[in-house]
Structure formats: structure tokens, C-alpha cells
Amino acid sequence: MGESGPSTQQCSRAGCTAPAQWNVNWRNPRIHGLDRVKVWLACTDHVDYLSEYLTTRNFPVVVSDLTEAVSVVPDGSGA
């Protein structure tokens, strides 16, 4: 079976088609435990925007390199 979709990972910012270079790891602490990690992909131009968007909503955020997996996003995390 063939794969569909882009061959490179793309930034999650609306309208951006740049290749992703960062993981913006986050969770909603009101409904998810420490081990539930959601990931948005970000290019260098949008990593701060996406991280700040989540932080202003009181979601814990950990920014990591695209190749680095994060298994826990603790409360009080910052970019």
C-alpha cells in the first residue's frame, strides 16, 4: 500500500507550507494526564507563535527538535 500526503513534515500553522523543524508538545491539563502529549509541528518562523498561542491558554508546552520525542508534558512547562 502506498502512502498519501506530503513526503516532508509540514508546519501546523494555518496557511504555512514550510517544512517543520520543531515539535510543539502540549496537553490540556483539564482533561488529559501527564502522559497524554499532543504535537503540533512548527517551522522556525512559527515555533514561537504556536507555543505562545498554547501558553496563553494555560496549556503546558515543551518545544523539542523535530527528531526528539517527548513522552510527558508536566505542569508549569515553558517553551
mmJSON file of the N, C-alpha and C atoms, coordinates in Angstrom:
{"data_MODEL":{"atom_site":{
"group_PDB":["ATOM","ATOM","ATOM","ATOM","ATOM","ATOM","ATOM","ATOM","ATOM","ATOM","ATOM","ATOM","ATOM","ATOM","ATOM","ATOM","ATOM","ATOM","ATOM","ATOM","ATOM","ATOM","ATOM","ATOM","ATOM","ATOM","ATOM","ATOM","ATOM","ATOM","ATOM","ATOM","ATOM","ATOM","ATOM","ATOM","ATOM","ATOM","ATOM","ATOM","ATOM","ATOM","ATOM","ATOM","ATOM","ATOM","ATOM","ATOM","ATOM","ATOM","ATOM","ATOM","ATOM","ATOM","ATOM","ATOM","ATOM","ATOM","ATOM","ATOM","ATOM","ATOM","ATOM","ATOM","ATOM","ATOM","ATOM","ATOM","ATOM","ATOM","ATOM","ATOM","ATOM","ATOM","ATOM","ATOM","ATOM","ATOM","ATOM","ATOM","ATOM","ATOM","ATOM","ATOM","ATOM","ATOM","ATOM","ATOM","ATOM","ATOM","ATOM","ATOM","ATOM","ATOM","ATOM","ATOM","ATOM","ATOM","ATOM","ATOM","ATOM","ATOM","ATOM","ATOM","ATOM","ATOM","ATOM","ATOM","ATOM","ATOM","ATOM","ATOM","ATOM","ATOM","ATOM","ATOM","ATOM","ATOM","ATOM","ATOM","ATOM","ATOM","ATOM","ATOM","ATOM","ATOM","ATOM","ATOM","ATOM","ATOM","ATOM","ATOM","ATOM","ATOM","ATOM","ATOM","ATOM","ATOM","ATOM","ATOM","ATOM","ATOM","ATOM","ATOM","ATOM","ATOM","ATOM","ATOM","ATOM","ATOM","ATOM","ATOM","ATOM","ATOM","ATOM","ATOM","ATOM","ATOM","ATOM","ATOM","ATOM","ATOM","ATOM","ATOM","ATOM","ATOM","ATOM","ATOM","ATOM","ATOM","ATOM","ATOM","ATOM","ATOM","ATOM","ATOM","ATOM","ATOM","ATOM","ATOM","ATOM","ATOM","ATOM","ATOM","ATOM","ATOM","ATOM","ATOM","ATOM","ATOM","ATOM","ATOM","ATOM","ATOM","ATOM","ATOM","ATOM","ATOM","ATOM","ATOM","ATOM","ATOM","ATOM","ATOM","ATOM","ATOM","ATOM","ATOM","ATOM","ATOM","ATOM","ATOM","ATOM","ATOM","ATOM","ATOM","ATOM","ATOM","ATOM","ATOM","ATOM","ATOM","ATOM","ATOM","ATOM","ATOM","ATOM","ATOM","ATOM","ATOM","ATOM","ATOM","ATOM","ATOM","ATOM","ATOM","ATOM"],
"id":[1,2,3,4,5,6,7,8,9,10,11,12,13,14,15,16,17,18,19,20,21,22,23,24,25,26,27,28,29,30,31,32,33,34,35,36,37,38,39,40,41,42,43,44,45,46,47,48,49,50,51,52,53,54,55,56,57,58,59,60,61,62,63,64,65,66,67,68,69,70,71,72,73,74,75,76,77,78,79,80,81,82,83,84,85,86,87,88,89,90,91,92,93,94,95,96,97,98,99,100,101,102,103,104,105,106,107,108,109,110,111,112,113,114,115,116,117,118,119,120,121,122,123,124,125,126,127,128,129,130,131,132,133,134,135,136,137,138,139,140,141,142,143,144,145,146,147,148,149,150,151,152,153,154,155,156,157,158,159,160,161,162,163,164,165,166,167,168,169,170,171,172,173,174,175,176,177,178,179,180,181,182,183,184,185,186,187,188,189,190,191,192,193,194,195,196,197,198,199,200,201,202,203,204,205,206,207,208,209,210,211,212,213,214,215,216,217,218,219,220,221,222,223,224,225,226,227,228,229,230,231,232,233,234,235,236,237],
"type_symbol":["N","C","C","N","C","C","N","C","C","N","C","C","N","C","C","N","C","C","N","C","C","N","C","C","N","C","C","N","C","C","N","C","C","N","C","C","N","C","C","N","C","C","N","C","C","N","C","C","N","C","C","N","C","C","N","C","C","N","C","C","N","C","C","N","C","C","N","C","C","N","C","C","N","C","C","N","C","C","N","C","C","N","C","C","N","C","C","N","C","C","N","C","C","N","C","C","N","C","C","N","C","C","N","C","C","N","C","C","N","C","C","N","C","C","N","C","C","N","C","C","N","C","C","N","C","C","N","C","C","N","C","C","N","C","C","N","C","C","N","C","C","N","C","C","N","C","C","N","C","C","N","C","C","N","C","C","N","C","C","N","C","C","N","C","C","N","C","C","N","C","C","N","C","C","N","C","C","N","C","C","N","C","C","N","C","C","N","C","C","N","C","C","N","C","C","N","C","C","N","C","C","N","C","C","N","C","C","N","C","C","N","C","C","N","C","C","N","C","C","N","C","C","N","C","C","N","C","C","N","C","C","N","C","C","N","C","C"],
"label_atom_id":["N","CA","C","N","CA","C","N","CA","C","N","CA","C","N","CA","C","N","CA","C","N","CA","C","N","CA","C","N","CA","C","N","CA","C","N","CA","C","N","CA","C","N","CA","C","N","CA","C","N","CA","C","N","CA","C","N","CA","C","N","CA","C","N","CA","C","N","CA","C","N","CA","C","N","CA","C","N","CA","C","N","CA","C","N","CA","C","N","CA","C","N","CA","C","N","CA","C","N","CA","C","N","CA","C","N","CA","C","N","CA","C","N","CA","C","N","CA","C","N","CA","C","N","CA","C","N","CA","C","N","CA","C","N","CA","C","N","CA","C","N","CA","C","N","CA","C","N","CA","C","N","CA","C","N","CA","C","N","CA","C","N","CA","C","N","CA","C","N","CA","C","N","CA","C","N","CA","C","N","CA","C","N","CA","C","N","CA","C","N","CA","C","N","CA","C","N","CA","C","N","CA","C","N","CA","C","N","CA","C","N","CA","C","N","CA","C","N","CA","C","N","CA","C","N","CA","C","N","CA","C","N","CA","C","N","CA","C","N","CA","C","N","CA","C","N","CA","C","N","CA","C","N","CA","C","N","CA","C","N","CA","C","N","CA","C","N","CA","C","N","CA","C","N","CA","C"],
"label_alt_id":[null,null,null,null,null,null,null,null,null,null,null,null,null,null,null,null,null,null,null,null,null,null,null,null,null,null,null,null,null,null,null,null,null,null,null,null,null,null,null,null,null,null,null,null,null,null,null,null,null,null,null,null,null,null,null,null,null,null,null,null,null,null,null,null,null,null,null,null,null,null,null,null,null,null,null,null,null,null,null,null,null,null,null,null,null,null,null,null,null,null,null,null,null,null,null,null,null,null,null,null,null,null,null,null,null,null,null,null,null,null,null,null,null,null,null,null,null,null,null,null,null,null,null,null,null,null,null,null,null,null,null,null,null,null,null,null,null,null,null,null,null,null,null,null,null,null,null,null,null,null,null,null,null,null,null,null,null,null,null,null,null,null,null,null,null,null,null,null,null,null,null,null,null,null,null,null,null,null,null,null,null,null,null,null,null,null,null,null,null,null,null,null,null,null,null,null,null,null,null,null,null,null,null,null,null,null,null,null,null,null,null,null,null,null,null,null,null,null,null,null,null,null,null,null,null,null,null,null,null,null,null,null,null,null,null,null,null],
"label_comp_id":["MET","MET","MET","GLY","GLY","GLY","GLU","GLU","GLU","SER","SER","SER","GLY","GLY","GLY","PRO","PRO","PRO","SER","SER","SER","THR","THR","THR","GLN","GLN","GLN","GLN","GLN","GLN","CYS","CYS","CYS","SER","SER","SER","ARG","ARG","ARG","ALA","ALA","ALA","GLY","GLY","GLY","CYS","CYS","CYS","THR","THR","THR","ALA","ALA","ALA","PRO","PRO","PRO","ALA","ALA","ALA","GLN","GLN","GLN","TRP","TRP","TRP","ASN","ASN","ASN","VAL","VAL","VAL","ASN","ASN","ASN","TRP","TRP","TRP","ARG","ARG","ARG","ASN","ASN","ASN","PRO","PRO","PRO","ARG","ARG","ARG","ILE","ILE","ILE","HIS","HIS","HIS","GLY","GLY","GLY","LEU","LEU","LEU","ASP","ASP","ASP","ARG","ARG","ARG","VAL","VAL","VAL","LYS","LYS","LYS","VAL","VAL","VAL","TRP","TRP","TRP","LEU","LEU","LEU","ALA","ALA","ALA","CYS","CYS","CYS","THR","THR","THR","ASP","ASP","ASP","HIS","HIS","HIS","VAL","VAL","VAL","ASP","ASP","ASP","TYR","TYR","TYR","LEU","LEU","LEU","SER","SER","SER","GLU","GLU","GLU","TYR","TYR","TYR","LEU","LEU","LEU","THR","THR","THR","THR","THR","THR","ARG","ARG","ARG","ASN","ASN","ASN","PHE","PHE","PHE","PRO","PRO","PRO","VAL","VAL","VAL","VAL","VAL","VAL","VAL","VAL","VAL","SER","SER","SER","ASP","ASP","ASP","LEU","LEU","LEU","THR","THR","THR","GLU","GLU","GLU","ALA","ALA","ALA","VAL","VAL","VAL","SER","SER","SER","VAL","VAL","VAL","VAL","VAL","VAL","PRO","PRO","PRO","ASP","ASP","ASP","GLY","GLY","GLY","SER","SER","SER","GLY","GLY","GLY","ALA","ALA","ALA"],
"label_asym_id":["A","A","A","A","A","A","A","A","A","A","A","A","A","A","A","A","A","A","A","A","A","A","A","A","A","A","A","A","A","A","A","A","A","A","A","A","A","A","A","A","A","A","A","A","A","A","A","A","A","A","A","A","A","A","A","A","A","A","A","A","A","A","A","A","A","A","A","A","A","A","A","A","A","A","A","A","A","A","A","A","A","A","A","A","A","A","A","A","A","A","A","A","A","A","A","A","A","A","A","A","A","A","A","A","A","A","A","A","A","A","A","A","A","A","A","A","A","A","A","A","A","A","A","A","A","A","A","A","A","A","A","A","A","A","A","A","A","A","A","A","A","A","A","A","A","A","A","A","A","A","A","A","A","A","A","A","A","A","A","A","A","A","A","A","A","A","A","A","A","A","A","A","A","A","A","A","A","A","A","A","A","A","A","A","A","A","A","A","A","A","A","A","A","A","A","A","A","A","A","A","A","A","A","A","A","A","A","A","A","A","A","A","A","A","A","A","A","A","A","A","A","A","A","A","A","A","A","A","A","A","A","A","A","A","A","A","A"],
"label_entity_id":["1","1","1","1","1","1","1","1","1","1","1","1","1","1","1","1","1","1","1","1","1","1","1","1","1","1","1","1","1","1","1","1","1","1","1","1","1","1","1","1","1","1","1","1","1","1","1","1","1","1","1","1","1","1","1","1","1","1","1","1","1","1","1","1","1","1","1","1","1","1","1","1","1","1","1","1","1","1","1","1","1","1","1","1","1","1","1","1","1","1","1","1","1","1","1","1","1","1","1","1","1","1","1","1","1","1","1","1","1","1","1","1","1","1","1","1","1","1","1","1","1","1","1","1","1","1","1","1","1","1","1","1","1","1","1","1","1","1","1","1","1","1","1","1","1","1","1","1","1","1","1","1","1","1","1","1","1","1","1","1","1","1","1","1","1","1","1","1","1","1","1","1","1","1","1","1","1","1","1","1","1","1","1","1","1","1","1","1","1","1","1","1","1","1","1","1","1","1","1","1","1","1","1","1","1","1","1","1","1","1","1","1","1","1","1","1","1","1","1","1","1","1","1","1","1","1","1","1","1","1","1","1","1","1","1","1","1"],
"label_seq_id":[1,1,1,2,2,2,3,3,3,4,4,4,5,5,5,6,6,6,7,7,7,8,8,8,9,9,9,10,10,10,11,11,11,12,12,12,13,13,13,14,14,14,15,15,15,16,16,16,17,17,17,18,18,18,19,19,19,20,20,20,21,21,21,22,22,22,23,23,23,24,24,24,25,25,25,26,26,26,27,27,27,28,28,28,29,29,29,30,30,30,31,31,31,32,32,32,33,33,33,34,34,34,35,35,35,36,36,36,37,37,37,38,38,38,39,39,39,40,40,40,41,41,41,42,42,42,43,43,43,44,44,44,45,45,45,46,46,46,47,47,47,48,48,48,49,49,49,50,50,50,51,51,51,52,52,52,53,53,53,54,54,54,55,55,55,56,56,56,57,57,57,58,58,58,59,59,59,60,60,60,61,61,61,62,62,62,63,63,63,64,64,64,65,65,65,66,66,66,67,67,67,68,68,68,69,69,69,70,70,70,71,71,71,72,72,72,73,73,73,74,74,74,75,75,75,76,76,76,77,77,77,78,78,78,79,79,79],
"pdbx_PDB_ins_code":[null,null,null,null,null,null,null,null,null,null,null,null,null,null,null,null,null,null,null,null,null,null,null,null,null,null,null,null,null,null,null,null,null,null,null,null,null,null,null,null,null,null,null,null,null,null,null,null,null,null,null,null,null,null,null,null,null,null,null,null,null,null,null,null,null,null,null,null,null,null,null,null,null,null,null,null,null,null,null,null,null,null,null,null,null,null,null,null,null,null,null,null,null,null,null,null,null,null,null,null,null,null,null,null,null,null,null,null,null,null,null,null,null,null,null,null,null,null,null,null,null,null,null,null,null,null,null,null,null,null,null,null,null,null,null,null,null,null,null,null,null,null,null,null,null,null,null,null,null,null,null,null,null,null,null,null,null,null,null,null,null,null,null,null,null,null,null,null,null,null,null,null,null,null,null,null,null,null,null,null,null,null,null,null,null,null,null,null,null,null,null,null,null,null,null,null,null,null,null,null,null,null,null,null,null,null,null,null,null,null,null,null,null,null,null,null,null,null,null,null,null,null,null,null,null,null,null,null,null,null,null,null,null,null,null,null,null],
"Cartn_x":[0.834,0.0,0.874,0.511,1.252,0.806,1.69,1.359,0.798,-0.09,-0.596,-0.163,-0.162,0.239,1.629,2.059,3.361,4.498,5.621,6.76,7.579,7.464,8.131,7.071,7.439,6.502,6.401,5.184,4.885,4.426,4.737,4.335,2.814,2.377,0.952,0.254,0.995,0.397,-0.47,-1.682,-2.621,-1.983,-2.049,-1.549,-0.063,0.677,2.129,2.428,3.299,3.696,5.171,5.818,7.246,7.484,8.653,8.977,9.083,8.594,8.671,10.091,10.502,11.808,11.68,10.492,10.258,8.968,8.939,7.719,7.269,6.024,5.427,4.536,5.061,4.399,3.551,2.291,1.394,0.296,-0.458,-1.621,-2.579,-3.824,-4.841,-4.949,-4.423,-4.389,-5.767,-6.773,-8.131,-8.731,-8.246,-8.835,-7.827,-6.514,-5.506,-4.479,-4.008,-2.94,-1.588,-0.555,0.8,1.316,0.876,1.404,0.655,-0.363,-1.095,-0.459,0.3,1.027,0.462,0.073,-0.341,0.834,0.963,2.109,1.649,2.081,1.967,3.364,3.481,4.763,4.937,6.173,6.409,7.684,7.631,8.834,9.484,10.671,11.375,10.607,9.929,9.179,7.959,7.387,6.135,6.233,7.387,7.506,7.122,7.549,7.199,5.702,5.153,3.726,2.871,3.144,2.342,2.515,3.729,3.994,3.282,3.374,2.718,1.192,0.666,-0.779,-1.277,-0.566,-0.954,-0.688,0.435,0.801,-0.198,-0.684,-1.657,-2.987,-3.216,-4.427,-4.173,-3.028,-2.626,-2.41,-2.017,-1.657,-0.148,0.303,1.74,2.323,3.508,4.14,5.615,6.108,7.531,7.882,8.818,9.278,10.515,10.522,11.669,12.012,13.212,13.644,12.7,12.526,11.607,11.909,13.165,13.557,13.479,13.161,13.141,11.71,11.439,10.11,10.014,8.862,8.583,7.441,7.627,6.595,5.748,6.209,5.47,5.592,4.465,4.468,3.96,4.894,4.481,3.858,3.063,2.516,3.666,3.453,4.476,5.576,5.385,6.391,6.363,7.44,7.517,8.309,8.173,8.879,10.356],
"Cartn_y":[-1.182,0.0,1.238,2.216,3.463,4.437,5.348,6.395,7.596,8.317,9.544,10.702,11.902,13.087,13.526,14.631,15.179,14.265,14.295,13.446,14.06,15.365,16.007,16.503,16.597,17.085,18.594,19.088,20.486,21.203,22.474,23.317,23.272,23.267,23.203,24.561,25.653,26.984,27.087,27.579,27.701,28.464,27.883,28.523,28.376,27.831,27.685,26.352,26.392,25.172,24.856,25.569,25.361,24.025,23.449,22.196,22.434,21.477,21.57,21.268,21.972,21.74,21.526,21.749,21.68,20.926,20.295,19.743,20.7,21.099,21.857,20.853,20.303,19.262,19.932,19.527,20.189,19.243,19.692,18.944,19.893,19.471,20.221,19.581,20.225,19.594,19.397,20.077,19.898,18.553,17.978,16.719,15.598,15.908,14.89,14.793,13.58,13.339,13.722,13.604,13.997,13.263,12.033,11.227,11.397,12.24,12.495,13.702,13.466,14.531,14.714,15.935,16.287,17.02,16.934,17.535,18.347,19.603,20.425,20.549,20.528,20.707,22.182,22.671,24.094,24.324,25.299,25.782,26.806,27.234,28.195,29.511,29.931,31.191,31.135,29.955,29.859,29.127,28.634,27.894,28.764,30.006,30.896,31.213,31.469,31.779,30.638,29.415,28.268,27.991,28.093,27.879,28.925,30.182,31.255,31.136,30.709,30.503,29.536,28.432,27.423,27.887,28.535,29.004,30.019,30.917,31.919,31.278,30.051,29.319,28.394,28.587,27.82,26.34,26.005,24.635,24.486,23.45,23.215,22.88,23.426,23.28,22.939,22.018,21.716,21.709,22.554,22.601,21.719,20.872,19.987,19.946,19.481,19.268,18.266,18.391,17.527,16.048,15.707,14.303,13.815,14.701,14.347,14.117,12.903,12.572,12.983,13.512,13.886,13.013,12.32,11.411,11.995,13.093,13.737,15.255,15.948,17.415,17.798,18.103,18.407,19.781,19.969,21.285,22.246,23.506,24.525,24.514,23.781,23.752,25.045,25.346,26.516,26.188,27.047,26.823,27.075],
"Cartn_z":[0.0,0.0,0.0,-0.792,-0.854,0.214,0.531,1.499,0.759,1.431,0.844,1.716,1.174,1.936,1.548,2.162,1.813,2.277,1.551,1.904,3.035,3.263,4.391,5.36,6.619,7.614,7.502,7.564,7.287,8.552,8.65,9.771,9.965,11.238,11.571,11.535,11.404,11.357,10.107,10.267,9.151,7.99,6.827,5.62,5.377,6.323,6.156,5.481,4.498,3.801,4.001,4.927,5.188,5.882,5.675,6.371,7.88,8.645,10.104,10.576,11.626,12.245,13.751,14.289,15.731,16.043,17.207,17.787,18.879,18.841,19.936,20.67,21.759,22.537,23.604,23.713,24.657,25.101,26.121,26.568,27.262,27.337,28.066,29.445,30.5,31.821,32.445,31.935,32.47,32.072,30.979,30.52,30.268,30.292,30.0,31.121,31.386,32.344,31.77,32.608,32.21,30.978,30.786,29.689,28.368,28.321,27.063,26.398,25.354,24.671,23.276,22.971,21.612,20.976,19.664,18.987,17.794,17.772,16.578,16.005,14.709,14.047,13.703,13.772,13.523,12.735,11.85,11.185,12.133,11.808,12.651,12.774,11.721,11.758,12.665,12.888,13.639,14.975,15.363,16.616,17.812,17.844,18.954,18.946,17.783,17.673,18.221,17.761,18.192,19.681,20.179,21.596,22.456,22.071,22.823,22.758,21.634,21.488,22.556,22.74,23.722,25.15,25.367,26.706,27.225,26.379,26.828,27.214,26.791,27.17,28.362,29.005,30.198,29.929,28.698,28.384,28.589,29.293,29.405,28.03,27.76,26.447,26.625,25.81,25.728,24.241,23.849,22.46,22.347,21.331,21.113,19.632,19.353,17.981,17.312,16.033,15.285,15.496,15.7,15.852,17.293,18.24,19.661,20.143,20.579,21.103,22.567,22.953,24.34,24.822,25.944,26.427,27.545,28.167,29.263,29.127,29.302,29.347,30.731,31.659,33.036,33.165,34.221,34.527,34.773,34.433,34.658,33.615,32.531,31.469,30.7,30.068,29.204,27.976,26.99,25.735,25.889],
"occupancy":[1.0,1.0,1.0,1.0,1.0,1.0,1.0,1.0,1.0,1.0,1.0,1.0,1.0,1.0,1.0,1.0,1.0,1.0,1.0,1.0,1.0,1.0,1.0,1.0,1.0,1.0,1.0,1.0,1.0,1.0,1.0,1.0,1.0,1.0,1.0,1.0,1.0,1.0,1.0,1.0,1.0,1.0,1.0,1.0,1.0,1.0,1.0,1.0,1.0,1.0,1.0,1.0,1.0,1.0,1.0,1.0,1.0,1.0,1.0,1.0,1.0,1.0,1.0,1.0,1.0,1.0,1.0,1.0,1.0,1.0,1.0,1.0,1.0,1.0,1.0,1.0,1.0,1.0,1.0,1.0,1.0,1.0,1.0,1.0,1.0,1.0,1.0,1.0,1.0,1.0,1.0,1.0,1.0,1.0,1.0,1.0,1.0,1.0,1.0,1.0,1.0,1.0,1.0,1.0,1.0,1.0,1.0,1.0,1.0,1.0,1.0,1.0,1.0,1.0,1.0,1.0,1.0,1.0,1.0,1.0,1.0,1.0,1.0,1.0,1.0,1.0,1.0,1.0,1.0,1.0,1.0,1.0,1.0,1.0,1.0,1.0,1.0,1.0,1.0,1.0,1.0,1.0,1.0,1.0,1.0,1.0,1.0,1.0,1.0,1.0,1.0,1.0,1.0,1.0,1.0,1.0,1.0,1.0,1.0,1.0,1.0,1.0,1.0,1.0,1.0,1.0,1.0,1.0,1.0,1.0,1.0,1.0,1.0,1.0,1.0,1.0,1.0,1.0,1.0,1.0,1.0,1.0,1.0,1.0,1.0,1.0,1.0,1.0,1.0,1.0,1.0,1.0,1.0,1.0,1.0,1.0,1.0,1.0,1.0,1.0,1.0,1.0,1.0,1.0,1.0,1.0,1.0,1.0,1.0,1.0,1.0,1.0,1.0,1.0,1.0,1.0,1.0,1.0,1.0,1.0,1.0,1.0,1.0,1.0,1.0,1.0,1.0,1.0,1.0,1.0,1.0,1.0,1.0,1.0,1.0,1.0,1.0],
"B_iso_or_equiv":[0.0,0.0,0.0,0.0,0.0,0.0,0.0,0.0,0.0,0.0,0.0,0.0,0.0,0.0,0.0,0.0,0.0,0.0,0.0,0.0,0.0,0.0,0.0,0.0,0.0,0.0,0.0,0.0,0.0,0.0,0.0,0.0,0.0,0.0,0.0,0.0,0.0,0.0,0.0,0.0,0.0,0.0,0.0,0.0,0.0,0.0,0.0,0.0,0.0,0.0,0.0,0.0,0.0,0.0,0.0,0.0,0.0,0.0,0.0,0.0,0.0,0.0,0.0,0.0,0.0,0.0,0.0,0.0,0.0,0.0,0.0,0.0,0.0,0.0,0.0,0.0,0.0,0.0,0.0,0.0,0.0,0.0,0.0,0.0,0.0,0.0,0.0,0.0,0.0,0.0,0.0,0.0,0.0,0.0,0.0,0.0,0.0,0.0,0.0,0.0,0.0,0.0,0.0,0.0,0.0,0.0,0.0,0.0,0.0,0.0,0.0,0.0,0.0,0.0,0.0,0.0,0.0,0.0,0.0,0.0,0.0,0.0,0.0,0.0,0.0,0.0,0.0,0.0,0.0,0.0,0.0,0.0,0.0,0.0,0.0,0.0,0.0,0.0,0.0,0.0,0.0,0.0,0.0,0.0,0.0,0.0,0.0,0.0,0.0,0.0,0.0,0.0,0.0,0.0,0.0,0.0,0.0,0.0,0.0,0.0,0.0,0.0,0.0,0.0,0.0,0.0,0.0,0.0,0.0,0.0,0.0,0.0,0.0,0.0,0.0,0.0,0.0,0.0,0.0,0.0,0.0,0.0,0.0,0.0,0.0,0.0,0.0,0.0,0.0,0.0,0.0,0.0,0.0,0.0,0.0,0.0,0.0,0.0,0.0,0.0,0.0,0.0,0.0,0.0,0.0,0.0,0.0,0.0,0.0,0.0,0.0,0.0,0.0,0.0,0.0,0.0,0.0,0.0,0.0,0.0,0.0,0.0,0.0,0.0,0.0,0.0,0.0,0.0,0.0,0.0,0.0,0.0,0.0,0.0,0.0,0.0,0.0],
"pdbx_formal_charge":[null,null,null,null,null,null,null,null,null,null,null,null,null,null,null,null,null,null,null,null,null,null,null,null,null,null,null,null,null,null,null,null,null,null,null,null,null,null,null,null,null,null,null,null,null,null,null,null,null,null,null,null,null,null,null,null,null,null,null,null,null,null,null,null,null,null,null,null,null,null,null,null,null,null,null,null,null,null,null,null,null,null,null,null,null,null,null,null,null,null,null,null,null,null,null,null,null,null,null,null,null,null,null,null,null,null,null,null,null,null,null,null,null,null,null,null,null,null,null,null,null,null,null,null,null,null,null,null,null,null,null,null,null,null,null,null,null,null,null,null,null,null,null,null,null,null,null,null,null,null,null,null,null,null,null,null,null,null,null,null,null,null,null,null,null,null,null,null,null,null,null,null,null,null,null,null,null,null,null,null,null,null,null,null,null,null,null,null,null,null,null,null,null,null,null,null,null,null,null,null,null,null,null,null,null,null,null,null,null,null,null,null,null,null,null,null,null,null,null,null,null,null,null,null,null,null,null,null,null,null,null,null,null,null,null,null,null],
"auth_seq_id":[1,1,1,2,2,2,3,3,3,4,4,4,5,5,5,6,6,6,7,7,7,8,8,8,9,9,9,10,10,10,11,11,11,12,12,12,13,13,13,14,14,14,15,15,15,16,16,16,17,17,17,18,18,18,19,19,19,20,20,20,21,21,21,22,22,22,23,23,23,24,24,24,25,25,25,26,26,26,27,27,27,28,28,28,29,29,29,30,30,30,31,31,31,32,32,32,33,33,33,34,34,34,35,35,35,36,36,36,37,37,37,38,38,38,39,39,39,40,40,40,41,41,41,42,42,42,43,43,43,44,44,44,45,45,45,46,46,46,47,47,47,48,48,48,49,49,49,50,50,50,51,51,51,52,52,52,53,53,53,54,54,54,55,55,55,56,56,56,57,57,57,58,58,58,59,59,59,60,60,60,61,61,61,62,62,62,63,63,63,64,64,64,65,65,65,66,66,66,67,67,67,68,68,68,69,69,69,70,70,70,71,71,71,72,72,72,73,73,73,74,74,74,75,75,75,76,76,76,77,77,77,78,78,78,79,79,79],
"auth_comp_id":["MET","MET","MET","GLY","GLY","GLY","GLU","GLU","GLU","SER","SER","SER","GLY","GLY","GLY","PRO","PRO","PRO","SER","SER","SER","THR","THR","THR","GLN","GLN","GLN","GLN","GLN","GLN","CYS","CYS","CYS","SER","SER","SER","ARG","ARG","ARG","ALA","ALA","ALA","GLY","GLY","GLY","CYS","CYS","CYS","THR","THR","THR","ALA","ALA","ALA","PRO","PRO","PRO","ALA","ALA","ALA","GLN","GLN","GLN","TRP","TRP","TRP","ASN","ASN","ASN","VAL","VAL","VAL","ASN","ASN","ASN","TRP","TRP","TRP","ARG","ARG","ARG","ASN","ASN","ASN","PRO","PRO","PRO","ARG","ARG","ARG","ILE","ILE","ILE","HIS","HIS","HIS","GLY","GLY","GLY","LEU","LEU","LEU","ASP","ASP","ASP","ARG","ARG","ARG","VAL","VAL","VAL","LYS","LYS","LYS","VAL","VAL","VAL","TRP","TRP","TRP","LEU","LEU","LEU","ALA","ALA","ALA","CYS","CYS","CYS","THR","THR","THR","ASP","ASP","ASP","HIS","HIS","HIS","VAL","VAL","VAL","ASP","ASP","ASP","TYR","TYR","TYR","LEU","LEU","LEU","SER","SER","SER","GLU","GLU","GLU","TYR","TYR","TYR","LEU","LEU","LEU","THR","THR","THR","THR","THR","THR","ARG","ARG","ARG","ASN","ASN","ASN","PHE","PHE","PHE","PRO","PRO","PRO","VAL","VAL","VAL","VAL","VAL","VAL","VAL","VAL","VAL","SER","SER","SER","ASP","ASP","ASP","LEU","LEU","LEU","THR","THR","THR","GLU","GLU","GLU","ALA","ALA","ALA","VAL","VAL","VAL","SER","SER","SER","VAL","VAL","VAL","VAL","VAL","VAL","PRO","PRO","PRO","ASP","ASP","ASP","GLY","GLY","GLY","SER","SER","SER","GLY","GLY","GLY","ALA","ALA","ALA"],
"auth_asym_id":["A","A","A","A","A","A","A","A","A","A","A","A","A","A","A","A","A","A","A","A","A","A","A","A","A","A","A","A","A","A","A","A","A","A","A","A","A","A","A","A","A","A","A","A","A","A","A","A","A","A","A","A","A","A","A","A","A","A","A","A","A","A","A","A","A","A","A","A","A","A","A","A","A","A","A","A","A","A","A","A","A","A","A","A","A","A","A","A","A","A","A","A","A","A","A","A","A","A","A","A","A","A","A","A","A","A","A","A","A","A","A","A","A","A","A","A","A","A","A","A","A","A","A","A","A","A","A","A","A","A","A","A","A","A","A","A","A","A","A","A","A","A","A","A","A","A","A","A","A","A","A","A","A","A","A","A","A","A","A","A","A","A","A","A","A","A","A","A","A","A","A","A","A","A","A","A","A","A","A","A","A","A","A","A","A","A","A","A","A","A","A","A","A","A","A","A","A","A","A","A","A","A","A","A","A","A","A","A","A","A","A","A","A","A","A","A","A","A","A","A","A","A","A","A","A","A","A","A","A","A","A","A","A","A","A","A","A"],
"auth_atom_id":["N","CA","C","N","CA","C","N","CA","C","N","CA","C","N","CA","C","N","CA","C","N","CA","C","N","CA","C","N","CA","C","N","CA","C","N","CA","C","N","CA","C","N","CA","C","N","CA","C","N","CA","C","N","CA","C","N","CA","C","N","CA","C","N","CA","C","N","CA","C","N","CA","C","N","CA","C","N","CA","C","N","CA","C","N","CA","C","N","CA","C","N","CA","C","N","CA","C","N","CA","C","N","CA","C","N","CA","C","N","CA","C","N","CA","C","N","CA","C","N","CA","C","N","CA","C","N","CA","C","N","CA","C","N","CA","C","N","CA","C","N","CA","C","N","CA","C","N","CA","C","N","CA","C","N","CA","C","N","CA","C","N","CA","C","N","CA","C","N","CA","C","N","CA","C","N","CA","C","N","CA","C","N","CA","C","N","CA","C","N","CA","C","N","CA","C","N","CA","C","N","CA","C","N","CA","C","N","CA","C","N","CA","C","N","CA","C","N","CA","C","N","CA","C","N","CA","C","N","CA","C","N","CA","C","N","CA","C","N","CA","C","N","CA","C","N","CA","C","N","CA","C","N","CA","C","N","CA","C","N","CA","C","N","CA","C","N","CA","C","N","CA","C","N","CA","C"],
"pdbx_PDB_model_num":[1,1,1,1,1,1,1,1,1,1,1,1,1,1,1,1,1,1,1,1,1,1,1,1,1,1,1,1,1,1,1,1,1,1,1,1,1,1,1,1,1,1,1,1,1,1,1,1,1,1,1,1,1,1,1,1,1,1,1,1,1,1,1,1,1,1,1,1,1,1,1,1,1,1,1,1,1,1,1,1,1,1,1,1,1,1,1,1,1,1,1,1,1,1,1,1,1,1,1,1,1,1,1,1,1,1,1,1,1,1,1,1,1,1,1,1,1,1,1,1,1,1,1,1,1,1,1,1,1,1,1,1,1,1,1,1,1,1,1,1,1,1,1,1,1,1,1,1,1,1,1,1,1,1,1,1,1,1,1,1,1,1,1,1,1,1,1,1,1,1,1,1,1,1,1,1,1,1,1,1,1,1,1,1,1,1,1,1,1,1,1,1,1,1,1,1,1,1,1,1,1,1,1,1,1,1,1,1,1,1,1,1,1,1,1,1,1,1,1,1,1,1,1,1,1,1,1,1,1,1,1,1,1,1,1,1,1]
}}}
